[in-house]
Amino acid sequence: MYVNQGSGSVYDPLECKMNLGGPSEQTCLKRQAGYTTKSGIIRNMSLAHMAMSKSSGTKLLIDTDTVAVTPSVFANNGTALKPSIEFDPRQKKNIGLTIDADISFVERNPKPSPDFLNYNIVSEILVSSVTTLDNSTSLPCAVDYVNKEGKSGEEMKNLFFNHCKVLQVCQSCQKVSPTTENVIGEEAVHLCNSTCEACSEEEKVCNKCRADEQVSYLPCLRACDRCLQTNQKRNRRVFVALTTDCEEGNKQAMLSIKQALEDDSIGKELSLLVLLPDCPHVGKSLKGSF
């Protein structure tokens, strides 16, 4: 209420004329925190989770002079939204669609059909949280805005895989990886390379990697090449469990991931995953059946 009431940053509250109507919309927008409406992993949230887990003394899976690996759980759940298209005055764009509805888009689609809107309008938000295995630190790190048609088994499987791979990128590489509207891209996975062909083929640590103090042939449990060059200890997480609700798309995704784990075709960076049903939703399904 005292905004712009002082002279030279000095004011007397007793003499000040309070703005009883509250600050203007422009003032609120200037002093509002940043945010993003883009789907994906929010870098600041991911880095905050790493910092919080380190300060809370989370139990580590691997702790050497080169890398500290935190075992974590990836949990995903959806919340229904009221479908609508609104103009965001801060971002200066329309939100509510899975695509950007700018002027050129409107000119190309002057009369969108009901089927087009049904496939592109956002009707659900998927929130993915990361929790350390000892349950000491938990934080939502990824948000995805989807439509009714965008939750097939294959699409959910790809979403889980991509998010887990990016979130397993070490802390140092996440800090320097490029972002779009505060969302980390898949480029971070290529930046944080920790794969050794010799170790992967023999499924044991080779002599060269043993000299670099690597203790595992799995890429998710090793220090990346970039961190080894800087000769500094880095923090990273590895997902040992994945849990989600039992909607049809998620169910098919879990079955597909289970098959990939059994066939050993999932990739060594995610080979430690164990699939767990989400207990509250299991109870909800049983209650609905009764």
Secondary structure, DSSP 8 states (H G I E B T S, - for coil): --TT-SBTTB--TTT----TT---HHHHHHHS------SEEEHHHHHHHHHHHHHTT---SEE-SSEEEEEEEEEEEEEE-----EEETTTTEEESBSS---HHHHHH-SS--HHHHHHHB--EEEEEEEEETTSS-EEEEEEEEE-GGG--HHHHHHHHHHHHHHHTS-HHHHHHS-EETTEE-THHHHHS----HHHHHHTS--HHHHHTT---SSGGGS--HHHHHHT--EEEEEEEEEEE---HHHHHHHHHHHHHHHHT-S-GGGTT--EEE-HHHHHHHHHHH-
